[in-house]
Amino acid sequence: MRVAFVAAAAAVQVEVSSHEQSPLSALKTEFAAVEAEIKSAGKITPGVYATVQKLQSMVTSIIEPAIVESHAADQLLVLTVFREIIACDATYKKFLNGDKMAALTALKSVKTE
C-alpha cells in the first residue's frame, strides 16, 4: 500500500510492505485460528461458544470502529502539523530571500493553538 500526501511543492510518502500485517489483521487471524481450533476439537460447552461469539461481536462492533476512528483523528493531526511545517518553511524562505516584510506579515497571520 502506498500513500502520498502533497502540499505546496513538498511531498511525503509512506510505504507499507504488503507482507506486514496490521495489528487488527493479526488479531483477526489469531481469533479465527482459536475459533477454528475450538470447532475442530469437537463439542464445546454452550458457555465457551457464547464467550467466543461475544468476543467476536465485541471485536467487530466496538474495537474495530474505535481503531478506525482513532486512526482518522491521528491522521488529521499529522496532516495539520505537516501543513504548518510547510507554511513555516515558506515563511523562512521569504526571510532568507530578504523579504522581511512579507515574512513578518506571514508570521502575524499564523494561528497557533
Secondary structure, DSSP 8 states (H G I E B T S, - for coil): -EEEEEETTEEEEEE--TTS--HHHHHHHHHHHHHHHHHHT----HHHHHHHHHHHHHIIIIIHHHHHHHHHHHHHHHHHHHHHHHHHHHHHHHHHTT-HHHHHHHHHH----
